[in-house]
């Protein structure tokens, strides 16, 4: 069953952020755009490259009003240790959510039950806590955070312009399509 158009489930968890342990819940997501990026495990191989790339894209995402969170089934203590021992992870300035109970990973349908680890899942969540887009990739395939920019801009445009949709390769300065009978069979 697709998660598109579904509200995120309630959750509350510990997180690591900038030398501190904090609490993060679904209530922190409400009222703004969010990106939630699941990854398999701390102290692994592809994961630090992805999270560092997400950090490099974070300032541009913030300009769009987007908050970023990463999440794995590790504890917040492991996140802190990884932050202290990895050049890539030491750069991160967004919250790293701990999901040792696997409840959040399971709620977003990215839990590999056999391994007990989250898959590589990226979710775009709107200010009403509704999932607007997601992508899940195999463990060996790293993601490119820059691809989030156009997806978020399109999601924000569609939200702010009812009755319009964004065609393939749509850019912020591009033309949208007005949904209606006059388009049927003409595209």
N, C-alpha and C positions, 0 to 999 in steps of 0.2 A: 504494500500500500504506500502511495506517495506521501511524503511529508509536506509537499507544496500546499500552501494555503492553510496549514495547521498551526495552531498556537503552540508555542513551546510549553512543555510541562513544567510545573513548579519544581524548583530545586534550590538547595542551599549547600554551599561547599566552602572548604578552605582554599585559599589561593596564595601564591607568592607574587609580590610586586615590590620591586625596588628596595630590597633588604628588609621587607616586612611581611608578616603573615596577615592576610585580610580575609574577610568573609565576602563571598559573592553569591548572589541569588538571582533568580529570574526577575525579581523586582528591579535589579540594577539595569536590566535590559530595556525596561519599559520606557517609552517616550523618546527613544533615539534609535538610529540605525546601528546594527551590530554585525560583526563578523565573528563567528565562532569556528575556530580551526582545530579539529581533532588530529592527533598524531599518535603513533603506536607507543613510543617509549622514550624517556629521557636516556641520555648516555648511549644514543644509537647513532646511525650513520646519515641517513637522508634527513632526518628530523631537524638537526641543527641548521642545515642549509635552508630549509623551508622557513623556520622560525626567524632566522636572521633576515631572509628575504622579506618576510612579512613586516619585520621591524623597519626595514628600509622603506617600505611602502606606507607605513603607519602615519607619517606626517601628512601625506596626501589624503589618506582616508579620514584623518581627523578634520581636514579642511572641508570634507563632505559631510561632517557631522556623524561620523562612524566611530564607534568604539570597537576595539579588537580584543579578543580573548583567545588564548590557546588552551587546550585541554588534553590530558592523557590520564590513564588509569594509575599513574604514579601519585605519591603523596606530595603535599606541599613541601615537606622536608627534603624530598628527593629533588624537587624543582629548585630549591635553594642551593643544594649541593651542586647541581648541574650549573646553575647560574654562576657559582663561585669558581668553577673549574673549567669552563668552556669559554673561549674567546668569543665565539658566535653568540652564545646564550647570554653572556654578561652584558650585551648591548640591549637586551629586551627591556622595553619600558611599558609594556601592556601586561595585564594580569595573566598569570599561568594557573589555570584551574586544576585542582586535584580531584580525581574521580576514582579513588581506590574501591569504592563500593560498586562501581561500574553502572550506577543508576543513570547518570547523565548520558554516558555513551550508549546505553541501552535505549533510553528515551529518544535519542536522535538516530537510532538504528544503525550505529557504526561499530557496535561491539562485536568483535570476533570472539564468540563464546568459548571456542576451544582454546584459543591462546590467552584469553582474558585481557586482551589489549584492544584499544580503539583502532579503527582503520583510519586512513587519511580522508577525512571528511571536512569540507568547508561549507559553512552555512551563512547565508545572508538573511538577516532577520529584521523586519521593519519595526517602526516605533510602536506598533500594536502587538508586538511579540509574535508576529506571524512569519513563518518561513516563506521567503519569496524565491529563493534559489539555493541549490546545493549541488555539490559535486563530490563524488567519492572515487578515489583512485587506488590502485593496487599498491602494496607496500613499497615496491621498488620504484614507483613513479613519483618524483618530486613535483610539487605544484609551483606555479609562477604567480606570486601575489599581485603583480601588476595587472593581471587579467581581471581582478576584482573591480578595478576602477570603472571600466565601461559597464559592467554588469550592475554595479550599484547606481551609477548615473542613470541607466535605463530604468531600473526599478523605481528610483526616486521620480523620474520623469513621468512614468506611467501612473504612479500614485498621485501626482499633482495635476495630471491631465486626464481625467476620466474620459473614456471613449476613444483614447488614442493608444496605439501600440508602437513598439520600436522594432523595425525590421532587422534582419541579419546585418551585422557589421555597423549598426547604428552608432553614431558618435554624438556627443552633446550638441554640436552645431548642425547635426543632420536633420533630415525630415522624418517625421513620424507618419504613421498611417492612421487615418480616421476610420474606425470600424463602421461598416455599413454595407448595405446591399449593392451600392455602386461599385464596390471593389471586387465583388464575387466574380471570379473567372477572368479578371483583368490584370492580375499580377503574374 
